[in-house]
Amino acid sequence: MRIGLLTDGGYPYATGESRLWCDRLVRGLAQHEFDLFALSRSAEQEAAGWVRLPAQVAGVRTAPLWTADEDTLGLHAPRGPLARLLTGGGARTYARRERRRFAAHFADLAASVCAAAGPERGRTDTGRTEDGAESRRADERFTRGLYGLAELAWEHGGLPAALRSETAVRILETACRAPGTGRTVQTATVTDLLAFTAELDRVLRPLSLDWYEEDGLGAVDLCHATAGGAAALPGLLAKRFFGVPLLVTEHAVRVRAHYLASGGAPVSAPVRALLANLHGRLATEVYRQADLITPGNTHARRWQERCGADPAKLRTVYPGMEAARFAALGDNEDDGGPDTLVWVGRIEPAKDLIGLLHAFAEVRLAEPDARLRIIGAPAPGPAGAACLARCRELAAQLFPDEDAVGFEEIGGPEAPELAQAYAAGGVVVLSSVVEGFPISLVEAMFCGRATVSTDVGAVVEVIGGTGLVVPPRNPRALADACLALLRDPERRARLGAAARARALELFTVEQNLAAFHGIYLELIARAPVRERPHPATHDGPRPFATPPEAHVLDHWPEPPGRERADRTPSWAGAGSGDA
């Protein structure tokens, strides 16, 4: 079958969090054909280029979310001679009738976003809980506005100029001042409204792209969105315009990620409130339209249910990871440095290395020979560099004139490979205060290492009783758990063996590929046959965009005498003729 893979800030670019998982999926399901529809997040990401694509990738279409320059966006061309004349070779503008349509649809969208903006879905920022009828009305207005704008863009060209226009700002201002909106939204200034419309343009950018044609998303059998939010928007339109089934996979729920990111973002409270409700409404519509949703863990699943996902549509599929690179270490009974704790990951504030250093100070008081190795690189940007500098400064204060704590990077002389980083100690520690799916824990489990972790995100679900779990932001509890394992080598070995067995059962690439192979077949089997004639013969609808025989290398000869509709194939009659 032909799969339209929808990505946001990842595959096929060489940078991005989802590129490895997507690449394994595409390479592992070689029996299918993939068309990539990718959104990029920065000019630097595009400059880094693509990963090497396998042969089953039939085509790639990309679009940037980081620029408002219409010449580089790949927007949908206006349909019809009048619409083409309106572009004038520059920014797309609408005639009076289209401007009225835009105003009506954008008013619906703005009213729904302003109706209940707040940190919790279903609760206004004044503390008043939305009743079911109010929430349904707001969702209906959001849906009506969203698809109205999409149809306008499909018929008359892209939306960026209209979304950034004075008309859009005035409509949004009216919606913010309307009765029933929260106090925070009502205080929005013109600067706040301009900031929100700029972000709204980026989120809704997929509505304006030229992907919605018979040779684009109209030609695929199934849309697989590898994230929610903007990545799932093309899937929503493919389903609406062409009836293409939609599968949504979320390893990290976009609404949750937005809440976490907005907490320290340099934006005002009204903008944060508007963005929170925009992403919440969009998530609700994505979950409502998706034929199946595959969260990467139960923690993500709870967030999806909170945003309105039907539990009957949810099916947890753990992300697959390569176990082979850790096989040798996992088979080795040596548990590394028995007095050494290892932390592996990306250095950033959410990992709470400050708390880990304070916990290790207590460990050193009880076990003077203990050592801590922090192996990882700072997160990109000034926050990661500042976090690393602060950790080094604190380590120097807590452990003066001692070689108790080491800071290293993967690829250095002492840890040239990831597996060797986990081999450096007998206990692997995770100290995060915020976590989604803890990849470093799974890698430690593949290596047969005992672990001590904070109870955040999907940690308990991943560990499943094969490691020690303590409350976050509690250095005393973290220190006690580390000491318990450092002092008990037999328990350490038992937990490590159990952890490896669990990881091999649940978190391998093989189980992930098997799950999605079955899901693809299930969704296609449930989907009705779409009226799509074969491009060569026009002989009626076919259930698949690319029939199986198209993959056969040899050319199929045209049988003589096509008027003989009941012609028996030669291979069928050979045996009977000799009888």
C-alpha positions as CSV (number, residue, x, y, z in Angstrom):
1,M,0.0,0.0,0.0
2,R,1.0,3.6,-0.3
3,I,1.5,5.5,3.0
4,G,1.6,9.3,3.3
5,L,4.0,9.9,6.2
6,L,3.5,13.3,7.8
7,T,6.3,14.7,9.9
8,D,7.1,17.9,11.7
9,G,10.7,19.0,12.4
10,G,12.1,15.5,11.9
11,Y,12.4,13.0,9.1
12,P,13.8,13.2,6.4
13,Y,16.0,16.0,7.8
14,A,19.3,15.1,9.4
15,T,18.3,16.8,12.7
16,G,15.1,16.4,14.7
17,E,13.9,14.1,17.4
18,S,11.7,11.8,15.4
19,R,14.0,11.1,12.5
20,L,15.5,7.8,13.9
21,W,12.1,6.3,14.6
22,C,10.7,7.3,11.2
23,D,13.7,6.0,9.4
24,R,13.4,2.6,11.2
25,L,9.7,2.5,10.4
26,V,10.2,3.2,6.7
27,R,13.1,0.8,6.3
28,G,11.5,-1.9,8.3
29,L,8.2,-1.9,6.3
30,A,9.9,-2.3,2.9
31,Q,6.8,-4.0,1.5
32,H,5.0,-0.6,1.5
33,E,5.6,2.6,-0.5
34,F,6.0,5.9,1.4
35,D,5.4,9.5,0.3
36,L,7.0,11.9,2.8
37,F,5.2,15.2,3.6
38,A,7.6,17.1,5.9
39,L,7.5,20.4,7.8
40,S,10.8,22.0,8.7
41,R,11.3,24.1,11.9
42,S,14.3,26.2,11.1
43,A,16.7,27.4,8.3
44,E,19.5,25.5,10.1
45,Q,17.5,22.3,9.9
46,E,17.0,22.6,6.2
47,A,20.7,23.5,5.7
48,A,21.8,20.3,7.5
49,G,20.2,18.3,4.6
50,W,18.4,15.0,4.6
51,V,19.3,11.5,5.8
52,R,19.9,8.9,3.1
53,L,16.4,7.7,2.0
54,P,15.6,4.1,1.2
55,A,14.2,2.9,-2.1
56,Q,10.6,2.6,-0.8
57,V,10.4,6.4,-0.4
58,A,8.6,7.3,-3.6
59,G,8.6,11.1,-3.2
60,V,9.2,13.9,-0.7
61,R,7.4,17.2,-0.3
62,T,8.6,19.8,2.2
63,A,7.4,23.1,3.5
64,P,9.0,25.5,6.1
65,L,7.2,26.7,9.2
66,W,9.9,29.2,10.1
67,T,9.3,31.8,7.4
68,A,6.4,33.9,6.2
69,D,7.9,34.5,2.7
70,E,5.3,33.2,0.3
71,D,7.9,32.6,-2.4
72,T,9.5,29.9,-0.4
73,L,6.4,28.3,1.2
74,G,5.1,26.1,-1.6
75,L,1.6,27.4,-1.2
76,H,-1.4,26.0,-3.1
77,A,-1.9,27.8,-6.4
78,P,-5.3,29.6,-6.7
79,R,-7.9,27.6,-8.6
80,G,-9.5,29.4,-11.5
81,P,-8.5,32.2,-13.8
82,L,-9.9,35.0,-11.6
83,A,-8.0,33.8,-8.5
84,R,-4.8,33.5,-10.5
85,L,-5.1,37.1,-11.7
86,L,-5.6,38.3,-8.1
87,T,-2.1,37.1,-7.1
88,G,-0.3,39.4,-9.4
89,G,2.8,37.4,-9.0
90,G,3.2,38.5,-5.4
91,A,1.4,38.0,-2.1
92,R,-1.9,36.3,-2.6
93,T,-4.9,38.6,-1.9
94,Y,-8.6,37.9,-2.0
95,A,-11.5,39.6,-3.9
96,R,-14.3,41.0,-1.9
97,R,-16.4,37.8,-1.8
98,E,-13.4,35.8,-0.6
99,R,-12.5,38.4,2.0
100,R,-16.0,38.1,3.4
101,R,-15.6,34.3,3.5
102,F,-12.3,34.6,5.3
103,A,-13.8,37.0,7.8
104,A,-16.7,34.7,8.6
105,H,-14.5,31.6,9.0
106,F,-11.8,33.4,11.0
107,A,-14.4,34.8,13.3
108,D,-15.6,31.3,14.1
109,L,-12.0,30.2,14.8
110,A,-11.2,33.2,16.9
111,A,-14.4,32.9,18.9
112,S,-13.6,29.3,19.8
113,V,-10.0,30.0,20.7
114,C,-11.1,32.9,23.0
115,A,-14.1,31.1,24.5
116,A,-12.2,29.1,27.1
117,A,-8.5,30.0,27.1
118,G,-6.8,28.6,30.1
119,P,-4.3,26.2,31.4
120,E,-6.8,23.3,31.7
121,R,-9.0,21.9,29.0
122,G,-12.6,22.7,29.8
123,R,-11.8,25.4,32.4
124,T,-11.6,29.1,31.8
125,D,-8.8,31.2,33.2
126,T,-11.3,32.8,35.7
127,G,-11.7,29.3,37.3
128,R,-15.2,28.8,35.8
129,T,-15.7,25.3,34.4
130,E,-17.1,25.1,30.9
131,D,-20.3,23.0,30.8
132,G,-20.7,20.4,28.1
133,A,-22.9,22.5,25.9
134,E,-20.5,25.5,25.9
135,S,-17.5,23.2,25.1
136,R,-19.4,21.5,22.2
137,R,-20.4,24.8,20.7
138,A,-16.8,26.1,20.9
139,D,-15.5,22.9,19.3
140,E,-18.1,23.2,16.5
141,R,-17.1,26.8,15.8
142,F,-13.5,25.8,15.7
143,T,-14.2,22.9,13.3
144,R,-16.3,25.2,11.1
145,G,-13.7,27.9,11.0
146,L,-10.8,25.5,10.5
147,Y,-12.3,23.7,7.5
148,G,-13.8,26.8,6.1
149,L,-10.3,28.4,6.0
150,A,-8.9,25.2,4.5
151,E,-11.4,25.2,1.7
152,L,-10.8,28.9,1.0
153,A,-7.1,28.3,0.7
154,W,-7.7,25.2,-1.5
155,E,-9.9,27.2,-3.9
156,H,-8.2,30.6,-3.9
157,G,-4.6,30.3,-2.7
158,G,-2.7,30.5,0.5
159,L,-3.7,32.1,3.8
160,P,-0.6,33.8,5.3
161,A,-1.3,37.3,4.0
162,A,-4.9,37.1,5.3
163,L,-3.9,35.7,8.7
164,R,-1.4,38.5,9.2
165,S,-3.8,41.3,8.0
166,E,-5.4,44.1,9.9
167,T,-8.8,42.4,9.4
168,A,-7.6,39.3,11.2
169,V,-6.3,41.3,14.2
170,R,-9.5,43.3,14.5
171,I,-11.6,40.1,14.4
172,L,-9.4,38.6,17.1
173,E,-9.6,41.7,19.2
174,T,-13.5,41.6,19.0
175,A,-13.4,37.9,20.0
176,C,-11.2,38.7,23.0
177,R,-13.5,41.5,24.2
178,A,-16.7,39.5,23.8
179,P,-18.7,38.5,26.9
180,G,-17.8,35.2,28.4
181,T,-14.1,35.3,27.7
182,G,-11.6,35.0,30.5
183,R,-10.1,38.0,32.2
184,T,-6.6,37.2,31.0
185,V,-7.7,37.1,27.3
186,Q,-9.6,40.3,27.7
187,T,-6.5,42.1,28.7
188,A,-4.7,41.3,25.4
189,T,-3.0,44.3,23.8
190,V,-2.4,44.9,20.1
191,T,1.1,43.6,20.6
192,D,-0.3,40.4,22.0
193,L,-2.7,40.0,19.2
194,L,0.0,40.5,16.6
195,A,2.2,37.9,18.4
196,F,-0.7,35.4,18.5
197,T,-1.6,35.9,14.8
198,A,2.0,35.3,13.8
199,E,2.0,32.0,15.7
200,L,-1.4,31.1,14.4
201,D,-0.1,31.6,10.8
202,R,2.7,29.1,11.6
203,V,0.3,26.5,13.1
204,L,-2.1,26.8,10.2
205,R,0.5,26.9,7.5
206,P,-0.3,23.4,6.3
207,L,-3.8,24.6,5.2
208,S,-2.2,26.6,2.5
209,L,0.2,24.1,1.0
210,D,0.0,22.5,-2.5
211,W,-0.2,18.9,-1.1
212,Y,-3.9,18.4,-1.6
213,E,-4.1,17.1,-5.2
214,E,-4.8,13.8,-6.8
215,D,-1.1,13.2,-7.2
216,G,-0.3,14.3,-3.6
217,L,-2.2,13.3,-0.5
218,G,-5.1,12.3,-2.7
219,A,-3.1,9.4,-4.1
220,V,-2.1,7.7,-0.8
221,D,-4.0,4.9,0.8
222,L,-3.3,6.0,4.4
223,C,-2.0,9.1,6.2
224,H,0.3,8.4,9.1
225,A,0.9,11.6,11.1
226,T,4.0,11.1,13.3
227,A,3.0,13.9,15.7
228,G,-0.1,15.9,16.6
229,G,-0.5,19.6,15.9
230,A,0.7,21.0,12.6
231,A,1.9,17.6,11.4
232,A,-1.6,16.1,11.6
233,L,-3.3,19.0,9.8
234,P,-2.5,17.6,6.3
235,G,-4.0,14.3,7.4
236,L,-7.2,16.1,8.5
237,L,-7.6,17.7,5.0
238,A,-6.7,14.5,3.2
239,K,-9.5,12.8,5.0
240,R,-11.9,15.6,4.4
241,F,-11.1,16.1,0.7
242,F,-10.3,12.5,-0.3
243,G,-11.6,10.2,2.4
244,V,-8.0,9.0,3.3
245,P,-7.9,7.2,6.7
246,L,-5.8,8.9,9.3
247,L,-3.4,7.3,11.8
248,V,-1.9,9.6,14.5
249,T,1.2,8.5,16.5
250,E,2.3,10.7,19.4
251,H,5.3,9.8,21.5
252,A,5.1,13.2,23.2
253,V,1.7,14.8,23.2
254,R,2.0,18.2,21.6
255,V,-0.5,19.9,24.0
256,R,1.7,18.8,26.9
257,A,4.9,19.9,25.2
258,H,3.3,23.3,24.5
259,Y,2.3,23.7,28.1
260,L,5.9,22.8,29.3
261,A,7.6,25.1,26.7
262,S,5.3,28.1,27.3
263,G,6.0,28.2,31.0
264,G,9.4,29.8,30.4
265,A,8.7,31.4,27.1
266,P,9.1,35.2,26.8
267,V,5.5,35.8,25.9
268,S,2.7,37.5,27.8
269,A,0.0,35.8,29.7
270,P,-2.8,36.6,27.2
271,V,-0.7,35.0,24.4
272,R,0.0,31.9,26.5
273,A,-3.7,31.6,27.2
274,L,-4.7,31.9,23.5
275,L,-2.0,29.5,22.4
276,A,-3.0,26.9,25.0
277,N,-6.6,26.9,23.9
278,L,-5.6,26.9,20.2
279,H,-3.5,23.8,20.7
280,G,-6.2,22.2,22.9
281,R,-8.9,22.8,20.3
282,L,-6.7,21.5,17.5
283,A,-5.8,18.3,19.5
284,T,-9.5,17.6,20.1
285,E,-10.3,17.8,16.4
286,V,-7.3,15.6,15.5
287,Y,-8.3,13.0,18.0
288,R,-11.9,13.1,16.8
289,Q,-11.1,12.6,13.1
290,A,-8.3,10.1,13.5
291,D,-9.3,6.5,12.7
292,L,-6.7,5.2,15.2
293,I,-4.3,6.9,17.7
294,T,-1.1,5.2,18.8
295,P,0.4,6.8,21.9
296,G,4.0,5.8,22.7
297,N,3.2,5.1,26.3
298,T,0.3,5.2,28.8
299,H,1.4,8.6,30.1
300,A,0.8,10.1,26.7
301,R,-2.4,8.1,26.5
302,R,-3.8,9.8,29.6
303,W,-3.1,13.2,28.1
304,Q,-4.9,12.2,24.9
305,E,-7.9,11.1,26.8
306,R,-7.9,14.3,28.8
307,C,-8.0,16.2,25.5
308,G,-11.1,14.3,24.3
309,A,-9.6,11.2,22.5
310,D,-12.0,8.2,22.4
311,P,-10.5,5.4,24.4
312,A,-11.7,2.9,21.8
313,K,-9.4,4.6,19.2
314,L,-6.3,4.4,21.4
315,R,-3.7,1.7,21.1
316,T,-0.4,2.0,23.0
317,V,2.7,1.1,20.8
318,Y,6.0,1.6,22.4
319,P,8.7,3.2,20.3
320,G,11.2,0.6,19.0
321,M,14.8,1.0,19.8
322,E,17.9,-0.8,18.4
323,A,18.9,-3.5,21.0
324,A,21.9,-4.9,19.0
325,R,24.3,-2.1,19.8
326,F,23.9,-3.0,23.5
327,A,23.8,-6.8,23.1
328,A,27.5,-7.4,24.1
329,L,27.2,-5.3,27.2
330,G,23.9,-6.9,28.2
331,D,25.4,-10.4,27.9
332,N,28.3,-9.5,30.0
333,E,27.9,-10.3,33.7
334,D,30.3,-7.6,34.8
335,D,28.2,-4.7,36.2
336,G,30.7,-2.0,35.5
337,G,32.3,0.1,38.2
338,P,30.5,-1.2,41.3
339,D,31.0,2.1,43.2
340,T,30.1,4.3,40.2
341,L,26.8,6.0,39.4
342,V,26.2,7.0,35.8
343,W,23.9,9.6,34.4
344,V,23.5,9.7,30.6
345,G,21.4,12.3,28.7
346,R,21.0,15.8,27.5
347,I,22.0,18.5,30.0
348,E,19.2,20.9,30.6
349,P,17.2,22.3,33.6
350,A,14.4,19.7,33.4
351,K,16.9,16.9,34.1
352,D,17.6,18.3,37.6
353,L,21.3,17.6,37.7
354,I,21.5,20.1,40.6
355,G,19.3,17.8,42.7
356,L,21.5,14.8,41.6
357,L,24.7,16.6,42.7
358,H,23.2,17.3,46.1
359,A,22.0,13.7,46.4
360,F,25.5,12.5,45.5
361,A,27.0,14.6,48.2
362,E,25.0,12.5,50.7
363,V,26.1,9.3,48.9
364,R,29.8,10.4,49.3
365,L,29.3,10.9,53.1
366,A,28.1,7.3,53.4
367,E,30.4,5.8,50.8
368,P,33.6,7.8,50.3
369,D,34.8,5.7,47.4
370,A,31.6,6.4,45.3
371,R,32.0,8.3,42.0
372,L,29.5,10.0,39.7
373,R,30.0,10.2,35.9
374,I,27.7,12.7,34.1
375,I,27.9,11.8,30.4
376,G,26.1,14.0,27.9
377,A,26.1,17.2,26.0
378,P,24.2,20.4,26.8
379,A,20.9,21.1,25.1
380,P,21.2,23.5,22.1
381,G,20.9,27.2,23.0
382,P,21.9,29.3,25.9
383,A,19.8,27.5,28.5
384,G,21.7,24.2,28.0
385,A,25.1,25.9,28.2
386,A,24.1,27.8,31.3
387,C,22.8,24.6,33.0
388,L,26.2,22.8,32.3
389,A,28.1,25.8,33.7
390,R,26.0,25.9,36.8
391,C,26.4,22.1,37.4
392,R,30.2,22.3,37.0
393,E,30.3,25.2,39.5
394,L,28.2,23.4,42.0
395,A,30.3,20.2,41.7
396,A,33.4,22.2,42.3
397,Q,31.8,23.7,45.5
398,L,30.5,20.4,46.8
399,F,33.6,18.3,46.0
400,P,36.6,20.5,46.3
401,D,40.0,18.9,45.4
402,E,38.3,15.6,44.6
403,D,37.9,13.6,41.5
404,A,34.4,12.5,42.6
405,V,32.4,13.9,39.7
406,G,33.3,13.7,36.0
407,F,31.6,15.5,33.1
408,E,32.1,13.8,29.8
409,E,30.6,13.7,26.3
410,I,29.8,10.7,24.1
411,G,32.6,10.3,21.6
412,G,35.3,11.4,24.1
413,P,38.3,9.3,25.1
414,E,36.6,7.6,28.1
415,A,33.1,7.1,26.5
416,P,33.6,6.8,22.7
417,E,30.3,5.0,22.3
418,L,26.9,5.1,24.0
419,A,27.1,1.5,25.2
420,Q,30.4,2.2,26.9
421,A,28.8,5.1,28.7
422,Y,26.4,2.7,30.4
423,A,29.2,0.3,31.0
424,A,31.0,2.9,33.1
425,G,29.0,2.2,36.2
426,G,27.0,-0.3,38.2
427,V,23.9,1.9,38.6
428,V,22.3,4.2,36.1
429,V,20.5,7.3,37.6
430,L,17.7,9.4,36.1
431,S,16.9,12.5,38.1
432,S,14.4,14.4,35.9
433,V,11.6,16.5,37.1
434,V,9.9,16.4,33.7
435,E,10.1,13.4,31.3
436,G,8.1,11.9,28.5
437,F,9.3,8.5,27.4
438,P,12.7,7.9,29.1
439,I,15.0,6.7,26.3
440,S,18.1,6.6,28.5
441,L,16.3,4.2,30.9
442,V,15.5,1.8,28.1
443,E,19.1,1.9,26.8
444,A,20.3,1.2,30.4
445,M,17.8,-1.7,30.6
446,F,19.1,-3.2,27.3
447,C,22.6,-3.0,28.9
448,G,21.4,-5.0,31.9
449,R,21.9,-2.2,34.3
450,A,20.0,-1.6,37.6
451,T,18.4,1.9,37.7
452,V,17.3,4.6,40.1
453,S,14.8,7.0,38.7
454,T,12.4,9.8,39.7
455,D,8.7,9.1,39.3
456,V,7.9,11.4,36.3
457,G,6.4,10.8,32.9
458,A,6.4,7.2,31.7
459,V,9.2,6.1,34.1
460,V,7.2,3.7,36.2
461,E,5.5,2.2,33.1
462,V,8.9,1.6,31.5
463,I,10.7,0.2,34.6
464,G,7.8,-2.0,35.6
465,G,9.4,-3.1,38.9
466,T,12.9,-3.7,37.6
467,G,14.4,-0.6,39.2
468,L,14.0,1.7,42.1
469,V,11.8,4.8,41.8
470,V,11.7,7.8,44.1
471,P,9.8,11.1,44.2
472,P,11.2,14.0,42.0
473,R,13.0,16.9,43.7
474,N,13.9,14.8,46.7
475,P,17.7,14.4,46.9
476,R,17.5,12.5,50.2
477,A,15.3,9.8,48.7
478,L,17.5,9.7,45.6
479,A,20.6,9.2,47.7
480,D,19.0,6.4,49.8
481,A,18.0,4.5,46.7
482,C,21.5,4.8,45.2
483,L,23.1,3.6,48.4
484,A,20.8,0.6,48.6
485,L,22.0,-0.6,45.2
486,L,25.6,0.3,45.6
487,R,25.8,-1.8,48.8
488,D,23.9,-4.8,47.4
489,P,25.6,-6.3,44.3
490,E,23.3,-9.4,44.2
491,R,20.2,-7.2,44.1
492,R,21.8,-5.0,41.5
493,A,22.5,-8.0,39.3
494,R,18.9,-9.4,39.7
495,L,17.4,-6.0,38.8
496,G,19.7,-5.6,35.8
497,A,18.8,-9.0,34.4
498,A,15.1,-8.4,34.9
499,A,15.4,-5.0,33.2
500,R,17.1,-6.4,30.2
501,A,14.5,-9.1,29.8
502,R,11.7,-6.5,30.0
503,A,13.3,-4.2,27.4
504,L,13.8,-7.1,25.0
505,E,10.2,-8.0,25.3
506,L,8.6,-4.6,24.9
507,F,10.9,-2.0,23.4
508,T,12.7,-3.5,20.4
509,V,12.4,-2.3,16.8
510,E,10.9,-5.6,15.8
511,Q,7.9,-5.3,18.1
512,N,7.3,-1.8,16.9
513,L,7.4,-2.8,13.2
514,A,5.1,-5.8,13.8
515,A,2.6,-3.5,15.5
516,F,2.4,-0.9,12.8
517,H,2.4,-3.5,10.0
518,G,-0.8,-5.0,11.6
519,I,-2.3,-1.5,12.1
520,Y,-1.8,-0.5,8.5
521,L,-3.5,-3.6,7.3
522,E,-6.3,-3.2,9.8
523,L,-7.0,0.4,8.8
524,I,-7.0,-0.4,5.1
525,A,-9.3,-3.3,5.6
526,R,-11.8,-1.1,7.4
527,A,-11.6,1.8,4.9
528,P,-14.2,1.8,2.1
529,V,-12.9,1.6,-1.5
530,R,-12.5,5.1,-2.8
531,E,-13.5,6.0,-6.4
532,R,-10.0,6.2,-7.9
533,P,-9.7,4.8,-11.4
534,H,-6.4,3.3,-12.6
535,P,-4.5,6.0,-14.4
536,A,-3.7,3.8,-17.4
537,T,-6.8,1.8,-18.1
538,H,-9.5,3.9,-16.3
539,D,-11.2,0.6,-15.5
540,G,-13.0,1.6,-12.3
541,P,-12.0,2.0,-8.7
542,R,-9.2,0.0,-7.1
543,P,-8.6,-0.5,-3.4
544,F,-5.0,0.5,-3.4
545,A,-3.2,3.5,-5.1
546,T,-0.4,1.2,-6.2
547,P,-1.5,-2.3,-7.1
548,P,0.8,-5.2,-6.0
549,E,1.7,-6.2,-9.5
550,A,3.3,-2.7,-10.1
551,H,6.2,-3.9,-7.9
552,V,7.1,-6.8,-10.2
553,L,10.2,-6.0,-12.1
554,D,9.4,-7.7,-15.5
555,H,6.9,-6.1,-17.9
556,W,3.6,-8.0,-18.1
557,P,2.9,-8.8,-21.8
558,E,-0.4,-7.7,-23.2
559,P,-2.4,-10.9,-24.0
560,P,-3.5,-11.1,-27.6
561,G,-7.2,-11.0,-28.4
562,R,-8.4,-8.7,-25.6
563,E,-11.9,-9.3,-26.9
564,R,-11.7,-12.8,-25.3
565,A,-12.7,-11.7,-21.8
566,D,-12.8,-15.3,-20.6
567,R,-9.3,-16.1,-21.8
568,T,-7.7,-18.8,-19.6
569,P,-4.1,-18.0,-18.5
570,S,-1.5,-20.3,-20.0
571,W,-0.3,-21.4,-16.5
572,A,-3.9,-22.5,-15.6
573,G,-4.4,-24.6,-18.7
574,A,-1.0,-26.3,-19.0
575,G,-1.8,-29.1,-16.6
576,S,-5.3,-29.8,-18.0
577,G,-4.1,-30.0,-21.5
578,D,-1.7,-32.8,-20.7
579,A,-4.2,-34.9,-18.8
